[in-house]
Amino acid sequence: MITPLAMIIAIRSSTHCRSECESFRRRSSLTRSTGCRMFCLAFETLQSMSLQPMRGRMKLGCNTVLFGSVDLETALDQIAFAGYQYVELAAIVGMCEHLSLDSDPPRIKELISSRGLTATAIEAASTDTDRLRGIFGLARDLDIRIVNIGSGGTAGDEDSTKAAVEHIRDLAKLADDHDVRLAVKPHVGQAIYDGATGMRLMEEVGEPALGLNFDPSHLFRADEDPAEIAHRWGERILTSHFRDCGSRERQVGPPPTQIPGRGIVDLPATLAALESVGYTGPLNLEIIGARDYTLAQASSVAAEARGYLNRCLQEI
């Protein structure tokens, strides 16, 4: 009997699996075999499902931070093998620096394109002006148009919020000077942390280079309904970090609770809301805290998340 694992293997590579299936069919002894017929039927059915076009046009990708224990080449290998077409490069000092200020743009571009991937964003996670100036320049040289940061500051502190808004205005102008866009993620505990402060940031800054990074896990932990926020923010959403969470506690949970479909956020409704407002930008899996995972564990997370999210996108 064909096992679920065999079915997964059957659609890993359409070219390889097609040749294997035809090879099975050509062998007279196997052509009469029930096992062969089941294999070919499973392959044809699942291949059809895997190639079914998605109604939406969101760009499903994976942030390399999930693979913080390995080098960029290995991370890109695993992301491509898991079926992603898009990638976000982590440039997070102290956590995962697959991209650094001394990275060689031509080499990075070759590493990405040779694996059939397209880079949609850089996660800088910094508000330091000098560092971001370098990241913006690197993004421009890599033909990556989005740089992601948090706001810094302290949630619920008006002085801190005002300072964050003013600083982000300057950063947005700097991004525009480099022909890139700045995406700010409302982040639990920081000055910009929920739907209202995200809207305030956009309205008070008023710079065309600025947009919001929509992360349902942070919004959910800010006691928000992510689907409702998607409708409220609408075209202000520039990019999305996508993951689940297991509770509304402020601290992010361990990686298994972040895997889409394993937590308690209504992600199908959230994706439907994003589609309804016409969002077509990056949808990048971002799993934090997997630095100690083996390569096999991290790769399994990437593959499971991709399968779940791809199916959700097909069904909305």
N, C-alpha and C positions, 0 to 999 in steps of 0.2 A: 504493500500500500504506500502511496505517496504521502510523505509526512509534510507538515507545514514548513519544515526547514528545506525540504526538497523544492517546495513551491517557491520559497523565497529565492533559493539558488536559481530556479528556473527563469526568474525575471531579472537577475542581476545584470546580465548583459544580453541584450536582444540578439545581437549578431551571433555570439557564441551559442546561446540557447537554441536559436533557430537551426544552426548547423548540427548541434547535438540531436535535436528532435528529428531532423531529416535523416541523420545517420541511423538513429533507432529504427525509423520507418523502413530504411533500405535493407535492414537485416531481416531476412525472412523469418528467422526463429523468433525474433522479438516483435515483429509486426503482428504475429498472432498472439502475443502476450498481453494479458489484461494489464499488467504493470506498465508496459510501454504505452498502451492506449491511454491509461490514466495519466501518465507523465505528460504525454503530448496534449491531452485535454487541459490539464492543469496549466501547462505553459501557455497555451493559446488563450485561455480565459484570463489568466493573470496578466499576460502581456497586453491584452486588450484593455484591461482595467488600468494598467500603468501608463498607457499611452493616451488615455482619455483626456482630452483637453480640459483645463480648468476654466470655469466661467470667468473668474476674476483674473487679474493680471498682476497680482502681488508677486514680488520676487523673493521666493523662499530660499533663504540662505542660512549659513551657520557662522557664528562668531568664533574665531580661533581660540578664544579664551578657554573654551572647553578642553583644549589640548595644550594646556599650559605647561605640561611636563615634558613636551617634546619640541623639536625645532619646527620652523615654519614649513619646511618641505614635507615633513611627516604629517603635520596637521592638514595641509592641503591635500595630500594623498588620501587621507581618511575621509575628509569632507567630500571629495569628489566621488570616492568609492561608495559612500552612503547615498549618493544620488542627488546631491545638491548641485545647482548650477551657479549659485551666488555665494559670496563669502564676505565677511566683515573681518578686517584685520585688527587684532588687539595691539594697542600701543600703550599699555597700562604699566607704568613704572611700579615695581614692587609686586606685581601680580602676574602679568603676562606681557612681555615686550617682544612679540613676534616682529613688530615694526619699531625701529628706533630712528632717531634723528640722523644717524650715520648710515642708514640702510641705502643700498644702491638701487635707485628706481628701475633702471633697465633690467637688472637681475630679478627684482621682485615681480615686475610685470611678466617676465618670461616664466617664472615659477607658477604664476597664476594661470596664464593663458595656455601653457603647455598641458595643463590638467583640465582644460575645458571649462574653467571657472571665470566668473566676472566679479571683480571686487566692487561692492556697492557703498562701503562706508569704512571709516576708521574709528575705532573707539579710543579716544585719548584719555577720558576720565580725569581731566585736569582743567583748572581755570587759570593756570599760570600763563601770563601773556607771552613771555619769551618762548616757553615750550610750545605753546599753540601756534606762534608765528612759524616755528620750524615745521610743525605738523601740517599746517595749512600749505606751506610750500611743498612739502612732500606729497600731500594729497593731490595738489595741482600737477606735479610731475608724474604721478601715477594714474592720472585721469580718474581719480576718485573724487566725487563731488560733495560728499557728506562727511563731516567730522562730528562725532558724538561726545558730549560732555554732560556732567551734572552741574547744578548751579553753585554748589558749595553753600556756605551759610547755615543758618539754624532755622528749623521750622517754627513758625509761630512768633518769630521775633521780627517786629516791623522794621527796626533799623537794619537788621541783617538782610531782610528782603529787599529793602530799598538799595542797599549797597550791591546786592547781587544783580538787581535789575540794571543798575548803572554800569557795572562791570561787563555784563553780558552785552549791553549795547555797544560798548567799545570793541568787544571780541567779535561781534557780528560785523561791524565795519571792517575789522581786520580780515575776517574771512572773505568778505566781499572783495577786498583789495587783491586777494589771491584767487579770485574766481571760484571759490568753493562756498558751501553753505554750512552753517552751524546749527546742529540739532541739540536742544537741551532736554534732558530727561527729567521730569518731575520724579524726585527720588525721596524715599522715606527718610525723614530726619533732616533734610536739607531745606533751604529757604523756599525753593520751588519744589513742591512735593505732591500736589493734588490737582484736580481739575480746575479749581478757581485760581490758584496761583499760576498755573500754566497759562490760562487765559490772560491773567494780569500781565505776565511777562510779555506775551505777544503784543498786547495792546499798548503797553507803555514803552516798549523798545521801538516798535514800528520800523524795523529794518528788514528789507526784502530778503536778505541772506539768512534770516533767522527762521527756524521752524521748531516743532516739538517732536521729541522722540517718545512714541507711545509704547509704554511698557505695562501690560495689564497686571503683572504681578505687583508692581509698585503701587499702582492705582488701587488695586484690591486691598492692599495692606494699609492704604490711606482711607479705608472704609468707603471707597467709591465703587460704582458699578462700571466696569471698563466699557461695556457696550454703550452705556449712556454717555460716557465721556467721549467716545469715538464720534457719536452724533454731535456733541457740543463743539468739539474741536474742529471737526471737518477738515477743510483744506489746510488748516494750520499744521496738520500732521505731516512731517517730512520723512520720517523713518519710524521703524518699530523694532524694539527688542522684544522678543516673544518667549515667554515661559509661563509655567503654572506656579502655584504655591498651595501649601497644605493648610493654611490658616490665615487669619488676619493679624497675627502677631507681627510686630514691626521688624523683627529679625528674619532675614531670609532663611528658609529651611535648607536641609541638606539636598544635594543634587537630585536624588530620586523624586523628591516632592516638586522639583522644578520642571521635570520632564512633562511636556504638554500631554494632557490626558490623564495624568496620575494625581493631579491636585483637585481643587474644588472650584476653580474659576470656570465660568461657563465660556470656554474658548470658542466653541462653534458659534454662539451668539455674538461674541466679540468680533470674530472674523466676518460674520454676516453684516455687522454694523459698519466695519471698515469698508466692506465692498459697497454698502448702500450709500456711503458718502463719496464714493468714487476713488478711494485710495488705491494706488497702483505702485507704491514704492516698495522698499525693502522690508522683508519680514524675516529678521535674523534671529535664529535661536541663540539665546545667551544663557549659558549655564555657569553659575559661579560656584566655586568651592570644590572643583574636581581635580585640583592640582595633584593630589595623591592617587588619583585613579590610574590603573594600568591603561595601556593603550587600548587593549581589548574592551575594557569597561567604558572608556570615553567614546570609542567607536560605536559601541552598542547604544549608548545614549543618543548619539547623533542619528543613527539609523532609525531607532524607535521614534524619535521626535519627527523626523522627516516623513516617515510613513503615516503617522497620525495627522500631521498638519496637511500633508498633501491630500489625504482622503477628505479632511474637513473642507479644504478649498474646492475639491471636486463636487462636494455636496451642497455648497451654499448657492 
